[in-house]
Amino acid sequence: MDIFLQQLINGLTLGSIYALVALGYTMVYGILGLINFAHGEVVMIGALSSLTFVRLLENSGLPGTLVLLIGLLLAALVCMTLGFAIERVAYRPLRSAPRLAPLITAIGVSIVLQQLAMLIWGRGYHSVPALLPAGRHEFLGASFTNVQVVIVVVAALTMVGLTLLVNRTRLGRAMRATAENPAIAGLMGVDADRIISLTFVIGSALAALAGVLVSANYGIAHYHMGFILGLKAFTAAVLGGIGNLAGAMVGGVLLGVIEALGAGYIGDLTGGVLGSHYQDVFAFFVLIVVLVFRPSGLMGEKVAERA
């Protein structure tokens, strides 16, 4: 029982990170019908740029939590600027192009960002200083840290805030109108180009937050860290129903729990043939199953193909 509970806690933590990244995927897809495969690299840029700012402020005498918040805010600004530039330079000129063109462009942007990060921060792994108050708590034989608590709480609050933004604000109404039909939204006074750019900016801010949290959780950051994380978050978005904010959150948490439980029990189930390092298999196995049996996702709705 204690092993099950421990893996469940680990899965909730991991799933919360997947959910934050999946929210960025699902926002862009909801507006443009575009899979932004460069989103994982924006997460990586957020983690590494935050680490750079934290190191600059580490000996300033400020409290560790404040240093982390300042690093997060500055990293968010970097990622928001990057997201805005990606939309303007890489995606906007291709809105009327066949669907394959922006998809290939997204993969190209991903590779460019990886190489750019490698040139700036190098190939090595970077150790992330522990700035949050240390602490480990016990519950029914399982343990969890303050960092894990922060990750789960921040992910939940972000989901609530984003839902309120989309459903209760003027910007949210404009986003929903643009997602429904950009041309008609423009006739009603909505600047579709501005709304799309803001969507990328908001999604990139969420990517920076996810990057800081995942690096704080594992204690390392790396120029290649966004690739697998981005693929798993995309899997989570598809699992929950891409284009659905609640679906992205549910899909992320569910995928994290499945992966953690699989890593915990795969050795026993296979007689020791497979170990916990095969946990990545579960994410992509789930993706295949969902695409075969429910392509619209658990909370997605079947919609007509866009012209």
C-alpha positions in Angstrom: 0.0 0.0 0.0 2.8 2.4 0.8 4.5 1.8 -2.5 1.2 2.4 -4.3 0.6 5.7 -2.4 4.2 6.8 -3.0 3.9 6.2 -6.7 0.5 8.0 -6.7 2.1 11.1 -5.1 5.0 11.0 -7.6 2.4 10.6 -10.4 0.4 13.6 -9.2 3.6 15.7 -9.2 4.7 14.6 -12.6 1.2 14.9 -14.0 0.9 18.5 -12.8 4.0 19.4 -14.8 2.6 17.6 -17.9 -0.7 19.5 -17.4 1.0 22.9 -17.3 2.9 22.2 -20.5 -0.2 20.6 -22.1 -2.2 23.8 -21.4 0.2 25.7 -23.8 -0.4 23.1 -26.5 -4.2 23.1 -26.1 -4.5 26.9 -26.1 -2.6 27.2 -29.4 -4.5 24.3 -31.0 -7.8 25.7 -29.8 -7.1 29.0 -31.6 -5.2 27.9 -34.7 -5.6 24.2 -35.0 -1.8 24.1 -34.9 0.4 21.7 -32.9 3.2 23.8 -31.7 5.9 21.2 -31.3 8.4 24.0 -30.3 6.5 24.4 -27.0 8.7 21.9 -25.2 11.8 23.9 -26.2 10.2 27.1 -24.8 9.8 25.2 -21.5 13.6 24.4 -21.7 14.4 28.0 -22.4 12.3 29.0 -19.4 14.2 26.6 -17.1 17.7 27.6 -18.3 17.1 31.4 -18.4 15.5 31.2 -14.9 18.7 29.4 -13.7 20.8 32.1 -15.2 19.0 34.8 -13.4 18.9 32.8 -10.1 22.7 32.4 -10.3 23.1 36.2 -10.8 21.0 36.9 -7.7 22.1 33.9 -5.6 24.7 36.0 -3.6 22.5 39.1 -3.4 21.4 38.4 0.2 17.7 38.1 -0.9 15.6 35.2 0.5 15.8 32.1 -1.6 12.0 32.1 -2.3 12.2 35.8 -3.5 15.2 34.9 -5.7 13.2 32.1 -7.3 10.2 34.3 -7.9 12.4 37.0 -9.6 14.0 34.4 -11.7 10.6 33.0 -12.7 9.3 36.5 -13.6 12.4 37.3 -15.7 12.3 33.9 -17.4 8.6 34.4 -18.1 9.4 37.7 -19.9 12.1 35.9 -22.0 9.7 33.1 -22.9 6.8 35.5 -23.7 9.1 37.5 -26.0 10.2 34.2 -27.6 6.6 33.0 -28.1 5.6 36.3 -29.6 8.6 36.1 -32.0 7.9 32.5 -33.0 4.3 33.3 -33.8 5.1 36.4 -35.9 8.1 34.9 -37.8 7.4 31.2 -38.1 3.7 30.7 -38.0 1.8 33.8 -39.1 3.1 33.7 -42.7 1.9 30.1 -43.0 -1.7 30.4 -41.8 -3.1 30.0 -45.3 -0.6 27.3 -46.2 -1.4 23.5 -46.3 -1.4 22.0 -42.8 1.8 20.1 -43.3 3.8 23.4 -43.7 3.3 24.8 -40.2 3.8 21.4 -38.7 7.2 21.0 -40.3 8.0 24.6 -39.4 7.2 23.8 -35.8 9.7 20.9 -35.8 12.3 23.2 -37.4 11.8 25.8 -34.7 12.2 23.1 -32.1 15.5 22.1 -33.5 16.7 25.7 -33.9 15.9 26.4 -30.2 17.7 23.3 -29.1 20.8 24.3 -30.9 20.6 27.9 -29.8 20.3 26.7 -26.2 23.3 24.4 -26.6 25.4 27.3 -27.9 24.4 29.6 -25.0 24.3 27.2 -22.1 26.5 24.3 -23.4 25.9 20.5 -23.6 26.3 19.7 -19.9 23.7 19.3 -17.2 23.3 22.3 -14.9 22.6 21.9 -11.2 19.6 23.9 -9.9 20.1 25.4 -6.4 17.4 24.5 -3.8 15.8 27.8 -3.1 12.5 26.6 -1.6 12.4 25.7 2.1 13.6 22.2 2.5 11.2 19.7 4.1 9.9 16.2 3.8 6.6 15.0 5.0 5.3 11.5 5.8 1.8 10.3 5.1 0.7 6.6 5.5 4.2 5.4 4.8 4.8 7.6 1.8 6.7 10.8 1.7 6.6 14.0 -0.3 8.6 17.3 -0.3 7.7 21.0 -0.2 8.7 21.2 -3.9 6.1 18.6 -4.8 3.4 20.4 -2.8 4.2 23.7 -4.6 4.1 22.0 -8.0 0.6 20.5 -7.4 -0.8 23.7 -5.9 0.6 26.0 -8.5 -0.7 23.8 -11.3 -4.2 23.7 -9.8 -4.3 27.5 -9.3 -3.0 28.1 -12.8 -5.7 25.9 -14.2 -8.4 27.8 -12.3 -7.0 31.1 -13.3 -6.7 30.2 -16.9 -10.3 28.9 -16.9 -11.5 32.1 -15.4 -9.6 34.1 -18.0 -11.1 32.2 -20.9 -14.6 32.1 -19.6 -15.1 35.3 -17.6 -13.0 38.0 -19.3 -13.3 40.1 -22.4 -10.0 38.7 -23.6 -11.3 35.2 -23.1 -14.5 36.0 -25.1 -12.3 37.3 -27.9 -10.1 34.1 -27.8 -13.2 31.9 -28.0 -14.6 33.9 -30.9 -11.3 33.7 -32.8 -11.2 30.0 -32.2 -14.7 29.6 -33.5 -14.2 31.7 -36.7 -11.4 34.3 -37.1 -13.1 36.0 -40.1 -16.4 36.5 -38.4 -14.7 37.5 -35.1 -12.9 40.2 -37.1 -16.2 41.5 -38.4 -17.3 41.9 -34.8 -14.3 44.0 -34.0 -11.9 41.4 -32.7 -8.3 41.8 -33.8 -7.6 38.1 -34.6 -3.9 38.7 -35.1 -3.5 40.3 -31.7 -5.5 37.6 -30.0 -3.4 34.9 -31.6 -0.2 36.6 -30.5 -1.5 37.0 -26.9 -2.4 33.3 -26.9 1.2 32.4 -27.8 2.5 34.9 -25.1 0.2 33.4 -22.4 1.2 29.8 -23.4 4.9 30.8 -23.3 4.5 32.2 -19.8 3.0 28.9 -18.7 5.9 27.1 -20.4 8.4 29.2 -18.3 6.5 28.3 -15.1 6.6 24.6 -16.0 10.3 24.9 -16.8 11.1 26.4 -13.4 9.0 23.8 -11.6 10.4 20.8 -13.4 14.0 21.9 -12.9 13.3 22.6 -9.3 11.7 19.1 -8.9 14.6 17.2 -10.5 17.4 19.6 -9.5 18.9 19.8 -13.0 18.4 21.6 -16.3 19.6 20.7 -19.8 19.4 22.0 -23.3 17.6 18.8 -24.4 15.1 18.6 -21.5 12.2 20.0 -23.4 12.0 17.3 -26.1 10.6 14.3 -24.3 8.7 16.6 -21.9 7.0 18.3 -24.8 6.1 14.9 -26.4 4.6 13.7 -23.2 2.7 16.9 -22.6 1.3 16.6 -26.2 0.3 13.0 -25.3 -1.5 14.4 -22.2 -3.3 17.0 -24.3 -4.5 14.4 -26.8 -5.5 12.1 -24.0 -7.6 14.8 -22.3 -8.9 16.2 -25.6 -6.7 18.7 -27.3 -8.3 22.2 -27.4 -10.0 21.6 -24.1 -8.4 23.3 -21.1 -9.9 21.0 -18.5 -9.0 18.0 -20.7 -5.4 19.1 -20.7 -5.3 19.2 -17.0 -7.0 15.8 -16.6 -4.9 14.2 -19.3 -1.7 15.5 -17.7 -2.5 14.2 -14.2 -3.8 10.9 -15.6 -0.7 10.4 -17.7 1.6 11.2 -14.8 -0.2 8.7 -12.5 -0.2 6.0 -15.2 3.5 6.5 -15.8 4.4 6.5 -12.1 2.4 3.4 -11.3 3.8 1.7 -14.4 7.4 2.6 -13.3 6.6 1.2 -9.8 5.2 -2.1 -10.8 6.6 -2.9 -14.2 9.5 -4.9 -12.6 7.1 -7.1 -10.7 4.8 -7.6 -13.6 7.6 -8.6 -16.0 9.6 -10.7 -13.6 12.4 -8.2 -13.6 12.9 -8.2 -17.3 11.9 -4.5 -17.6 12.8 -1.8 -15.1 11.5 1.6 -14.1 13.6 3.3 -16.8 11.0 2.0 -19.3 8.4 4.3 -17.9 8.5 6.4 -21.1 6.9 3.5 -22.9 3.6 4.1 -21.0 3.1 7.6 -22.3 3.3 6.6 -25.9 1.4 3.4 -25.4 -1.4 5.5 -24.0 -1.2 7.8 -27.0 -1.6 4.9 -29.4 -4.6 3.5 -27.5 -6.3 6.9 -27.3 -5.8 7.6 -31.0 -7.2 4.2 -31.9 -10.3 4.1 -29.7 -11.1 7.8 -29.0 -9.2 10.2 -31.3 -11.0 13.2 -29.8 -9.7 12.4 -26.3 -11.5 11.7 -23.0 -13.1 15.2 -22.7 -12.8 16.3 -26.4 -15.8 16.8 -28.7 -16.0 15.5 -32.2 -15.8 18.5 -34.5 -15.9 18.9 -38.2 -12.6 19.2 -40.0 -11.5 22.8 -40.6 -11.3 24.0 -44.1 
